[in-house]
Amino acid sequence: MKKLGIYIHIPFCLAKCPYCGFYSHGGTTDTEREEYVKSLIEDIEEYGKVYGEGYLVDTVFIGGGTPSILKPDQTCDIVDAVRAAFNVAEDGEITIESNPKTLSREKLMAYRKAGINRLSIGAQALNDECLKTLGRVHTVEDFLDNFRMARQCGFDNINVDLMFAIPGHSMEIWEDTLEKVIGLEPEHISFYSLQIEEGTPFYDMFMAGSFDQVSDSMDRAMYHKAISKLKEAGYEHYEISNASKPGRECRHNLKYWSMDEYLGIGMGASSYVDGVRFAEAPVLEYHENTFMDDASEFVFTGLRKTRGISMSEFEDRFGKSLWQVFGDRKEGLAEFFESGRLIEEDGRLYLSEAGIDISNAIMAEFV
């Protein structure tokens, strides 16, 4: 059976963070969340009728928003609905995202009982002033308490999300955050530069000239400091913004970067199944990929992985070598090869660490 990842979107938060551009909103009522979960389960059942027999689901990712805002029984009902509608692998990776302010021992134990075996905690910073700047509703102590509690409840696969280049961020604060998180020994650490997304309060501040933006040079210095410290601690930097202990990569997210199939369920969720991209926006949107769409996406998503892409895998998948398809792009890529930012060796095409700094420019050549 073909393998499929399922993404479940929960668009609710205690409060909308001023930097967040994802489809989510705060201030919802229990009734609104109950109605959404009911509708979500109905959608899961309907999608199961279409895809349930033809695929083996080996990853499930419950994201948001803040999925941990739901009541324990609501989360269990969602997972049970997925199991009832689809063939879920016994060793499947089932992840739930969480905010430290919304976790409890009751919820964590319910997650474990439901078979959720991977927890992602949105710490973002281990400095209370930085958390206030980001509009986060939790404190450093909330995060630390939740991490310990998750371990006590049996979670042995935990990701911690971190953010750098926050207004007021210094290298000293960032190093302290990295050292404290590494000291907790989570299996996975994601580290993202703060992005200014259109339609957010931070974007409005930026356009008004009142946003205290960290310089590009400091942003890049923080990024490389994270890679250095994580590698020293035994983590493998396997994707631009992700590192894990050996064998603990996020199997679900690897699907996005490897052009594998995934089904998104819930408002705002996107899918890629049978060569078709579709999204549950207010109006369901479909796009059937062309050969060049698939080839381009395979390359520019694959280049997010530090291993890059396999040239033989490209040929097996598309029936032509990479340079038969993209030979006309070589001239535009020449400077990147010459500078060592883009490397082709041992049958792989990948970015060097310096190449990651200008990854968008390199990937754009394949679009």
C-alpha positions, -999 to 999 in steps of 0.1 A, spaced: 0 0 0 11 35 -7 19 56 24 1 87 34 6 114 60 -24 131 75 -24 167 88 -52 178 111 -56 216 115 -70 230 148 -73 268 142 -78 279 178 -55 297 202 -58 314 236 -47 346 219 -34 352 184 4 360 185 13 393 167 38 376 144 16 346 133 4 344 97 -12 310 100 -49 305 97 -59 306 134 -78 328 158 -81 334 196 -111 342 217 -133 313 206 -159 297 228 -163 261 239 -193 258 217 -174 270 186 -146 245 193 -171 217 198 -189 225 165 -155 226 147 -144 192 161 -178 177 151 -174 190 116 -138 179 115 -147 143 124 -173 143 97 -146 154 72 -123 127 84 -150 101 78 -157 114 43 -120 115 33 -117 80 47 -143 68 21 -121 82 -6 -86 74 5 -90 50 34 -85 17 15 -57 27 -8 -32 40 17 -13 31 48 -12 62 71 22 62 87 22 98 101 -5 119 117 3 155 127 -23 176 147 -12 212 142 -26 247 145 -32 271 160 -30 254 194 -44 219 193 -37 215 230 -65 241 236 -90 213 230 -105 192 258 -88 158 262 -118 138 250 -121 160 219 -85 152 209 -91 115 216 -122 116 194 -102 131 165 -75 104 168 -101 76 171 -119 90 140 -86 88 120 -80 52 131 -116 43 122 -115 59 87 -79 50 77 -54 22 79 -30 36 105 4 18 108 11 2 142 44 21 143 29 53 129 43 87 142 14 107 157 23 142 167 4 170 185 15 206 188 10 224 221 14 256 239 27 254 275 -1 274 289 -27 249 277 -11 216 287 -20 196 318 -13 162 332 -48 151 323 -43 161 286 -9 145 284 -22 112 298 -51 113 274 -28 119 245 -7 88 255 -39 67 258 -50 78 224 -17 67 209 -1 101 204 36 94 206 53 127 197 48 160 214 58 194 200 60 222 225 60 258 213 85 273 237 98 299 212 120 315 238 134 308 272 135 345 283 103 360 297 110 394 281 113 379 247 80 359 253 62 391 262 76 408 230 62 378 210 29 381 227 31 346 241 7 337 269 31 314 287 63 319 308 96 301 308 85 283 340 53 271 323 74 255 296 99 239 319 71 225 341 53 211 310 85 195 296 91 177 329 55 167 331 55 153 296 85 132 304 68 119 336 37 110 314 59 88 292 67 110 262 100 100 249 98 119 216 95 156 222 102 185 199 109 221 212 102 250 188 125 280 192 126 314 175 155 338 171 160 373 158 133 385 181 132 423 187 156 429 216 172 396 211 210 394 218 234 367 211 239 362 248 201 356 253 200 332 223 230 312 235 215 309 269 182 297 254 200 271 233 221 258 262 190 255 285 170 236 259 198 213 249 203 206 286 167 192 287 178 167 259 146 168 237 147 144 208 141 172 183 147 210 181 132 234 155 147 268 153 132 296 131 141 331 124 112 355 131 95 363 98 74 394 92 42 381 77 18 404 58 -15 409 76 0 406 111 4 433 138 42 430 134 39 437 97 19 468 105 46 480 129 73 472 103 55 492 77 51 521 101 88 521 109 83 512 146 95 476 145 128 470 162 142 445 137 173 425 143 199 431 116 204 405 89 240 398 100 229 391 135 200 369 123 225 348 103 250 347 132 223 334 155 213 308 129 249 295 126 254 296 163 224 273 167 238 248 142 272 248 159 258 242 194 233 216 183 260 196 164 283 198 194 255 183 215 251 154 192 221 166 172 220 161 134 211 192 114 189 174 88 168 203 75 172 240 72 154 248 105 154 214 122 178 192 141 173 159 159 190 132 178 199 103 154 168 86 141 144 111 156 137 133 125 101 144 122 88 117 98 57 137 89 75 169 80 100 149 59 70 141 37 67 178 27 104 180 19 104 147 -1 73 153 -22 55 124 -5 17 123 -3 -2 140 25 -38 148 32 -47 179 51 -80 180 70 -95 211 86 -99 247 76 -67 261 61 -51 226 56 -33 218 23 -30 184 6 -9 167 -21 -24 134 -32 -22 117 -66 -4 147 -82 -31 171 -71 -27 200 -47 -58 211 -29 -65 233 1 -95 237 25 -97 274 22 -132 290 24 -136 277 -11 -119 243 -19 -90 250 -43 -75 224 -66 -44 225 -88 -33 195 -108 5 196 -110 22 194 -144 54 175 -149 74 207 -144 55 216 -113 64 182 -97 100 184 -109 105 219 -96 88 212 -62 109 180 -58 141 200 -62 133 232 -42 116 213 -13 144 186 -13 171 213 -11 157 222 24 171 189 36 208 191 44 213 159 24 197 176 -5 182 154 -33 194 121 -48 201 125 -85 192 88 -91 159 92 -72 150 122 -94 157 101 -125 137 72 -112 107 94 -103 107 116 -135 122 93 -162 149 119 -170 180 131 -153 179 163 -134 200 181 -159 180 169 -188 151 187 -172 169 217 -158 199 220 -181 188 255 -191 192 267 -155 229 258 -152 240 292 -163 220 309 -136 234 284 -110 270 287 -121 279 313 -94 265 292 -67 285 261 -78 316 282 -81 313 297 -46 306 263 -30 271 273 -19 255 246 -41 273 213 -43 269 182 -66 288 152 -54 284 115 -46 251 115 -66 235 143 -46 227 179 -50 227 199 -18 233 233 -2 263 240 19 258 258 52 267 291 35 243 282 7 214 280 32 219 317 39 208 324 3 187 294 -2 157 313 -16 179 327 -45 192 292 -53 158 275 -51 142 302 -73 164 290 -102 144 258 -102 109 274 -101 
